[in-house]
Every structure is written in C-alpha cells, then in structure tokens.
Amino acid sequence: MSKMFTKRKILFVFISLFLFSTQLCALSLDDAISTALKNNKSFTAQKYSYLQYKWNEKNALTNFFPKVNLNASAVRIDNDTYKEANSTFHLKVFDALGVPTGDYVPITVGMMAGGVYKTTYITDLTIRQPIFNGGKLFLGYKIAQLSTKQVLQNLASSQNDLQYNVADSYLNILKIQDMIKIANKSLASSKAQLKKIYDKFDVGMVKKSDVLQWEVKVENDKITLEELKNGLSVLKTYWYNILGLESLSQAAMPDRIALTSYDNEITLLHSMSEVTKFDTLSYVLSVVKAENPDLKSFALSERIAKTAQNLAITNFLPSLNLQYTKTFDQDDKLNFDGAKSWNIAAVFSVPIFHFGTNITNLKKSNFQYKSIQLQLEDAREKILMAAENSVYDLITKAKRVISGKLAYENAKQNYSIVNDLFDQGMVTNTELMDAEVMLFGIELNLQTSYYDFVLAKYALEKFTNK
C-alpha cells in the first residue's frame, strides 16, 4: 500500500512539473513581439542604421568648428640641383651714379633663397576656420538632421511591420493547431461512423458503396491531418526566425488566446450604425494623417529635397575662410628650432564660371524635388486608401464571426438530427457524411474568423502607429 502511494506521489509530481514546464514554454503575443523587437536580425540592423545616421548628423556639425593640422615634410634634392643652387657667381657693385666700380660680390642661389639644403625639414601648424560658405555648412547639417529623423520614422514603420508579422505568425500557429484539433475530431468521428457502417453492413442494412465512401473519408481525413502537421512544422521554423533566436530550442510556442474575450468588441462592430461607422472612419484617417510613420517619412523626404535644392543655389554664392599658419622648422634639422614665421590668410572665393556644373546641379535638384512631391501625394493617397480598407475589413471580420457562430450552432443541431435519423434508417449515408463535413467545416471557419479578426486589428494598428 505504501509503495502504491509512493508511486502515485511520484507520478503526481512528474505530471505537475510537466504542466508547469509547459506553461513556461507558452509565450504570450505581447512577449513574442518584445522578443522579436529585441532579437530580430533585420530590425536590429535598422536600429544600427539609425545610430549611423545619428553620428552622421554629429559629423555634419563638426564642419562649423576650426580644423587644426600639424604638418611635417622632408624634401631631399638631387646632387646636381644642390651643387647648382650652391654654386657661386659674382654680382657687380655699382656706385651712387650707377657706374660699375669694378668690384664683385660673391653670391649663391641658396643665399638669396635663405639657404638651400640637401634635406629640408618643414614643420608647421595650420588652423582653418570657415566664416561663410554660402550656407553650405548650415544646409548640410540640416539635411543630416532631417535624414536622421527620416530613418527614425522608417524604424517606426519597420517596428509596426514586425509587430504585424509576429502577430500573423502567432495567430497562424494557433489557427493551424485548432485546425489539427478539428481534423483529429473529424478523423475520430469518421472512424466511429465507419465502425457503425461495418456493423450495419454485416447485417445487410447498408450497401458496400456506403462502406467504401466512409473508408475513403477516413483516409482523406488522415491525409488532411498529416498535411496540417507538416504545415505547422514549417510555421514553427518561420516563428523561430522572426523571433530572431539562435536555435529552435530557445523559442517557446504561442500561448492560447481567449477568443471569446473579443466578443463584446465584435458585437459592437457588428451592430455599428452607418453614422458611427463614418465617424469612426473619419477619426482613424485623421490619426493616420498625424501619426503614420510612412507619411512622416515621405514628408521628411520632401523637406530634404527642398533643402538640397537650396544647397544647389549656394554654389553660386561666394565663400570666406580664415587660415592661420605657424612655421616651426624650415632648415636641415628636425628640432623645432628653425624658422619662426607665421601668417594669417583670408581666402575669399567667388564662383564665376564652372562650365555649367552649378546650373546642371540646380536643375537636377529642382526636378528631384518635384518628383518627390508627386511621390508623396501618391503615397499619401494609397496609405489613406489602405487604412480605409483596413477599417472596413475589421468590421467585415467582426460580422463574419457573428455569422460563423450562428452557422456553427445550426450545423451542430443539423448533425445531431441527421445522425439520429441515420441510426433509424431515415436518411442516406451521403446525407450523414454531408452533415458531418459541414459541421467540421463550419467549426473551422468560425475559429478562422476569430483569428482573422484579431489580425485585422493589428493590420489597422500598422497605419495608426498605435
């Protein structure tokens, strides 16, 4: 007795641990989305792209600051040039009246140049400060800022797409799991009916064709079940990939969703009046116009193109830059103890004629701006149209759920009646089979309509950025 109790206790603990581990493996939809946002490789790459543009913006800001360079060079001349530079020639001496005195002064080319060395070391420090460049620096920084904002909006759009794709994968796995359950029920029912047909055939109550029909249905149900299981395996592989996990063992399967928890919302959408529907649509479209990241991205593209157009105009404007140079070495020794000269230069440049480069760049930027304007208008129309369709689709999906629930209740009653009549020999085998196929088909449609409704909610959130 004690041993039996111990075995039962061990079995109870084992089952409890199994159920607990199964619960741990279940992943809610919100947790699945969080996991994908953290680990999905494509989305992570886009986050790095945003950081890249952020640093590019900071890089554009550095163009306003002075640039400091320490320059060092060593120049070595060949022997012939060195000898020629240091060869002596005589310079005539003239008196006050300009008459040669007959005297000569020995001099070399190197003496006139301040000295010519076999190897000359030159070391200097140069500081350059831009003062005015026709607005190029400011407009360049503005383009970098707008580009960073655009990448951020693209990242938000990718996040919405990823959330939708995770929800789609999540719900498809649950849907196909329900389909497997229904297929198992259908197979079990077909086997039970086949056994009943065998019994009736043995006593001559049904024809051989009835037996063959149910045998075919059992085999078809087995094949359907096998196809669904294969489909689930494929979905699992995609599920692991979209979550961005390294191995299949790391991914938990989707947790069950209480589909009936959406019934109140479905009922409200089903009974929505035309006035309420119009108000809802108007509100959704206003949110899309204000919050949709794709529309924001296109608007930023338009501003970037406009700024690039202004940047092309600055090529016609003058520029002014200051430069200070301090020379430390300019002799035959690298000891920072040679020439101690310095100079300040103000470089003023006015573009006069660049063989049409500036004009062609301006024309190109003008047409680019016009092109982006039209692309923005086209994208806005398409996005608003898709958002409107998404609202109507959500309402339609809600109505399908209501219709599916009614159809399922009717199909259950119909199957029960036909099954009883078949047992009494009042309906044919074909009628019973049709009733069973209809029952499981409608049950499957009802489950599918629930999942389609939930997915339609995520599709609408892609446009509203909620």
C-alpha positions in Angstrom: 0.0 0.0 0.0 2.9 2.3 0.9 4.6 1.5 -2.4 1.5 2.3 -4.4 1.1 5.6 -2.6 4.7 6.5 -3.3 4.3 5.7 -7.0 1.2 7.8 -7.2 3.0 10.7 -5.5 6.0 10.5 -7.9 3.6 10.4 -10.8 1.7 13.4 -9.5 4.9 15.4 -9.1 6.0 14.4 -12.5 2.8 15.5 -14.1 2.8 18.8 -12.1 6.4 19.5 -13.3 5.4 18.7 -16.9 2.4 21.0 -16.8 4.5 23.8 -15.2 7.2 23.5 -17.8 4.5 23.5 -20.5 3.2 26.7 -19.0 6.6 28.2 -19.0 7.0 27.4 -22.7 3.8 29.2 -23.6 4.6 32.7 -24.9 2.0 35.5 -25.0 1.6 37.7 -28.1 3.0 40.7 -26.3 6.0 38.8 -25.1 6.6 37.4 -28.6 6.5 40.9 -30.0 9.0 42.1 -27.3 11.3 39.2 -28.1 11.2 39.9 -31.8 11.9 43.6 -31.3 14.9 42.7 -29.2 16.4 39.8 -31.3 15.1 40.1 -34.9 18.2 40.5 -37.1 16.6 42.7 -39.8 15.1 45.1 -37.2 18.4 45.2 -35.2 20.2 46.1 -38.4 17.8 49.0 -38.9 18.4 50.2 -35.4 22.2 50.3 -36.1 21.4 52.2 -39.3 19.6 54.8 -37.2 22.7 55.1 -35.0 24.8 55.5 -38.1 22.7 58.5 -39.3 22.8 59.9 -35.8 26.6 60.0 -35.8 26.4 61.4 -39.4 24.4 64.3 -38.0 27.1 65.0 -35.4 29.7 64.7 -38.1 28.0 67.4 -40.1 28.0 69.7 -37.1 31.8 69.5 -36.9 32.1 71.4 -40.2 31.3 74.6 -38.3 34.4 74.2 -36.0 38.0 75.0 -36.8 40.3 72.4 -38.2 43.8 72.1 -36.8 46.6 70.2 -38.6 50.2 69.7 -37.7 52.1 69.2 -41.0 55.6 67.9 -41.3 57.6 67.2 -44.5 61.1 66.3 -45.6 62.4 67.4 -49.0 65.6 66.0 -50.4 67.1 67.3 -53.6 69.4 65.6 -56.0 73.2 66.2 -56.1 73.2 68.2 -59.4 70.5 70.6 -58.2 72.2 71.0 -54.8 75.5 71.9 -56.4 73.9 74.3 -58.8 71.9 76.0 -56.1 75.1 76.5 -54.0 77.4 77.4 -57.0 78.9 80.9 -56.6 78.5 83.7 -59.1 79.7 87.3 -58.9 77.4 90.3 -58.6 78.7 93.6 -59.9 78.9 96.5 -57.5 77.7 99.9 -58.7 78.3 103.4 -57.2 75.7 106.0 -56.4 75.6 107.1 -60.0 75.0 103.6 -61.3 78.5 103.2 -62.6 80.3 99.8 -62.0 83.1 100.2 -59.5 84.9 97.1 -60.8 84.2 95.2 -57.6 82.2 92.0 -57.3 80.2 90.4 -54.5 80.2 86.5 -54.4 76.7 85.1 -54.0 74.8 81.9 -54.5 71.2 81.0 -55.3 70.9 79.4 -51.9 71.9 82.7 -50.2 69.1 84.6 -52.0 66.5 81.9 -51.0 67.5 81.9 -47.4 69.6 78.7 -47.7 69.3 75.6 -49.8 69.9 72.3 -48.0 70.4 68.8 -49.2 67.5 67.7 -47.0 65.0 70.4 -45.8 62.6 69.8 -42.9 59.4 71.8 -42.8 57.1 71.7 -39.8 54.1 74.0 -39.4 50.7 74.2 -37.6 47.6 75.2 -39.6 44.3 76.3 -38.3 41.4 76.8 -40.7 38.1 78.4 -39.7 35.1 78.6 -42.1 33.4 82.0 -41.9 30.9 82.0 -44.8 30.3 79.3 -47.4 27.1 80.4 -49.0 25.1 78.5 -46.4 26.5 75.1 -47.4 27.5 74.1 -43.9 24.2 75.0 -42.4 22.1 73.3 -45.1 24.4 70.3 -45.0 23.8 70.0 -41.3 20.0 70.5 -41.8 19.9 67.6 -44.4 21.8 65.4 -41.9 19.2 66.3 -39.2 16.3 65.6 -41.5 17.8 62.3 -42.7 18.2 61.1 -39.1 14.5 61.9 -38.4 13.5 60.1 -41.6 15.5 57.0 -40.6 13.7 57.1 -37.2 10.3 57.2 -38.9 11.4 54.3 -41.1 12.4 52.4 -38.0 9.0 53.0 -36.5 7.4 51.7 -39.7 9.6 48.6 -39.6 8.6 48.1 -36.0 4.9 48.2 -37.0 5.6 45.7 -39.8 7.5 43.4 -37.4 4.7 43.5 -34.8 2.1 42.7 -37.5 4.3 39.8 -38.9 4.8 38.4 -35.4 1.0 38.6 -34.8 0.4 37.0 -38.1 2.8 34.1 -37.4 1.5 33.8 -33.8 -2.2 33.6 -34.9 -1.4 31.3 -37.8 0.2 28.8 -35.5 -2.8 28.9 -33.2 -5.1 28.6 -36.1 -3.4 25.6 -37.6 -3.3 24.0 -34.1 -7.0 24.4 -33.9 -7.3 23.0 -37.4 -5.4 20.0 -36.2 -7.7 19.5 -33.3 -10.7 19.8 -35.6 -9.1 17.4 -38.0 -8.5 14.9 -35.2 -12.1 15.2 -34.2 -13.2 14.7 -37.8 -11.0 11.7 -38.1 -12.2 10.2 -34.8 -15.8 10.8 -35.9 -15.2 9.3 -39.3 -13.7 6.2 -37.7 -16.6 5.9 -35.4 -19.1 6.2 -38.3 -17.0 3.7 -40.3 -17.3 1.2 -37.4 -21.0 1.8 -37.3 -21.2 1.2 -41.1 -19.2 -2.0 -40.7 -21.7 -3.3 -38.2 -24.7 -2.4 -40.4 -23.0 -3.9 -43.4 -22.6 -7.2 -41.6 -26.3 -7.4 -41.0 -27.2 -6.2 -44.6 -28.5 -2.8 -43.6 -26.2 -0.7 -45.8 -24.6 -1.2 -49.2 -20.9 -1.9 -49.9 -20.7 1.6 -51.5 -21.5 3.1 -48.2 -18.6 1.3 -46.6 -16.3 2.4 -49.4 -17.3 6.0 -49.0 -16.5 6.1 -45.3 -13.2 4.3 -45.9 -12.3 7.0 -48.4 -13.3 9.7 -46.0 -11.2 8.2 -43.2 -8.1 8.1 -45.5 -8.8 11.7 -46.6 -9.0 12.8 -43.0 -5.7 11.1 -42.3 -4.0 12.9 -45.2 -5.5 16.2 -44.2 -4.2 15.8 -40.7 -0.8 14.9 -41.9 -0.7 18.0 -44.2 -1.7 20.2 -41.3 1.1 18.8 -39.1 3.6 19.4 -41.9 2.3 23.0 -42.3 2.7 23.5 -38.5 6.4 22.4 -38.7 7.0 25.0 -41.5 5.3 27.7 -39.5 7.4 26.8 -36.4 10.6 27.4 -38.4 9.4 30.8 -39.6 8.4 31.5 -36.0 11.9 30.9 -34.7 13.3 33.0 -37.4 11.1 36.0 -36.9 11.8 36.0 -33.2 15.5 36.2 -34.0 16.6 33.3 -31.8 19.7 31.3 -32.4 18.3 27.8 -32.0 14.9 26.2 -32.3 15.1 25.1 -28.6 15.1 28.7 -27.4 11.7 29.5 -28.8 8.5 29.0 -26.8 5.3 28.2 -28.6 2.4 30.7 -28.7 0.1 30.7 -25.7 -3.6 30.1 -26.3 -5.8 33.2 -26.8 -9.2 33.5 -25.2 -11.0 34.3 -28.5 -14.3 34.8 -26.7 -12.8 37.8 -24.9 -13.2 39.7 -28.2 -17.0 39.0 -28.3 -18.0 42.4 -26.9 -15.9 44.3 -29.3 -17.1 42.1 -32.2 -20.8 42.7 -31.2 -20.2 46.5 -31.1 -18.6 46.5 -34.6 -21.4 44.2 -35.9 -24.1 46.5 -34.7 -22.4 49.7 -35.7 -24.7 52.2 -37.4 -23.7 54.0 -40.7 -23.2 57.3 -38.8 -21.0 55.7 -36.2 -19.1 53.9 -39.0 -18.5 57.2 -40.8 -17.3 59.0 -37.6 -15.0 56.1 -36.8 -13.5 56.1 -40.3 -13.0 59.9 -40.1 -11.2 59.6 -36.7 -9.0 56.7 -37.9 -8.0 58.6 -41.1 -7.1 61.7 -39.0 -4.9 59.6 -36.8 -3.2 58.1 -39.8 -2.5 61.5 -41.3 -1.0 62.7 -38.0 0.8 59.5 -36.8 1.6 57.2 -39.7 5.4 56.8 -39.9 5.4 56.2 -43.7 3.6 59.5 -44.3 6.0 61.3 -41.9 9.0 59.7 -43.8 7.8 60.9 -47.1 7.2 64.4 -45.7 10.8 64.4 -44.5 11.9 63.3 -48.0 10.2 66.4 -49.4 11.9 68.6 -46.9 15.3 67.0 -47.6 14.8 67.5 -51.4 13.8 71.2 -50.8 16.9 71.7 -48.7 19.0 70.0 -51.3 17.5 72.5 -53.8 18.6 75.4 -51.7 22.0 73.8 -51.3 22.4 73.8 -55.1 21.7 77.5 -55.1 24.6 78.2 -52.6 27.1 77.0 -55.3 26.6 80.4 -56.9 27.5 82.3 -53.7 30.9 83.4 -52.6 32.8 81.9 -49.7 35.2 83.2 -47.0 37.6 81.2 -44.9 40.4 82.2 -42.5 43.7 80.3 -42.1 46.5 80.8 -39.7 49.9 79.1 -40.2 52.7 78.9 -37.7 56.0 77.5 -39.1 58.4 75.8 -36.6 61.0 74.2 -38.9 62.4 75.1 -42.4 66.0 74.1 -42.3 68.2 71.0 -42.4 67.4 69.9 -38.8 64.2 68.5 -37.4 64.4 70.2 -34.0 61.5 72.8 -34.0 64.2 75.5 -33.8 64.4 76.8 -37.3 62.2 79.4 -38.9 59.7 81.1 -36.6 57.4 82.6 -39.1 53.6 82.8 -39.1 50.9 84.2 -41.4 47.1 84.8 -41.4 45.2 84.5 -44.7 41.6 85.4 -45.5 40.6 83.4 -48.5 37.6 84.9 -50.4 36.3 83.0 -53.4 33.6 83.9 -55.9 32.5 81.3 -58.4 32.4 82.8 -61.9 32.2 80.0 -64.4 32.3 76.3 -63.7 31.4 75.0 -67.2 27.7 74.7 -66.3 28.3 72.4 -63.3 26.3 74.6 -60.8 23.5 75.2 -63.3 23.0 71.5 -64.1 23.1 70.6 -60.4 20.4 73.2 -59.7 18.2 71.8 -62.5 18.7 68.3 -61.2 17.7 69.2 -57.7 14.6 71.1 -59.0 13.3 68.0 -60.8 14.2 65.8 -57.9 12.1 68.0 -55.6 9.1 67.9 -58.0 9.4 64.1 -58.3 9.4 63.6 -54.5 6.4 65.9 -54.2 4.4 63.7 -56.6 5.6 60.5 -54.9 4.5 61.9 -51.5 1.0 62.7 -52.9 0.7 59.3 -54.4 1.9 57.5 -51.2 -0.5 59.6 -49.1 -3.5 58.6 -51.2 -2.5 54.9 -51.2 -1.9 54.8 -47.5 -5.2 56.5 -46.6 -7.0 54.2 -49.0 -5.4 51.2 -47.4 -6.2 52.5 -43.9 -9.9 53.0 -45.0 -10.0 49.4 -46.4 -8.5 48.2 -43.1 -11.4 49.8 -41.1 -14.0 48.2 -43.4 -12.1 44.9 -43.3 -12.2 44.9 -39.4 -15.9 45.5 -39.4 -16.4 42.7 -42.0 -14.3 40.3 -40.0 -16.5 41.0 -36.9 -19.6 40.3 -38.9 -18.0 37.0 -40.1 -17.5 35.9 -36.5 -21.2 36.6 -35.7 -22.3 34.8 -38.8 -19.9 31.9 -38.1 -21.3 31.4 -34.5 -24.8 31.2 -35.8 -23.9 28.8 -38.6 -21.9 26.6 -36.1 -24.9 26.3 -33.8 -27.2 25.4 -36.7 -24.6 22.9 -38.0 -24.4 21.2 -34.6 -28.2 20.8 -34.4 -28.4 19.6 -38.0 -25.7 17.0 -37.5 -27.4 15.7 -34.3 -30.7 15.4 -36.1 -29.2 13.7 -39.2 -27.2 11.3 -37.1 -30.3 10.2 -35.2 -32.2 9.8 -38.4 -29.4 7.8 -39.9 -29.5 5.4 -36.9 -33.2 5.0 -37.6 -32.6 4.4 -41.3 -34.5 7.5 -42.4 -31.6 9.3 -44.2 -29.0 8.1 -46.6 -25.3 7.7 -45.9 -24.5 10.6 -48.2 -26.7 12.9 -46.1 -24.9 11.9 -42.9 -21.5 12.4 -44.5 -22.5 15.9 -45.8 -23.8 16.9 -42.4 -20.5 15.8 -40.8 -18.4 17.6 -43.4 -20.5 20.7 -43.0 -20.2 20.6 -39.1 -16.4 20.4 -39.0 -16.0 22.9 -41.9 -18.2 25.5 -40.2 -16.4 25.0 -36.9 -13.1 25.6 -38.7 -14.5 28.7 -40.4 -15.6 30.1 -37.0 -12.1 29.6 -35.5 -10.5 31.1 -38.6 -12.8 34.1 -38.5 -11.8 34.8 -34.9 -8.1 34.8 -35.7 -8.7 36.9 -38.8 -10.5 39.5 -36.7 -7.6 39.7 -34.2 -5.1 40.0 -37.1 -7.2 42.7 -38.7 -6.8 44.8 -35.5 -3.0 44.6 -35.9 -3.3 45.5 -39.5 -5.2 48.7 -38.6 -2.6 49.5 -35.9 0.1 49.4 -38.6 -1.5 52.5 -40.2 -2.4 54.4 -36.9 1.1 53.6 -35.3 -0.7 52.6 -32.1 
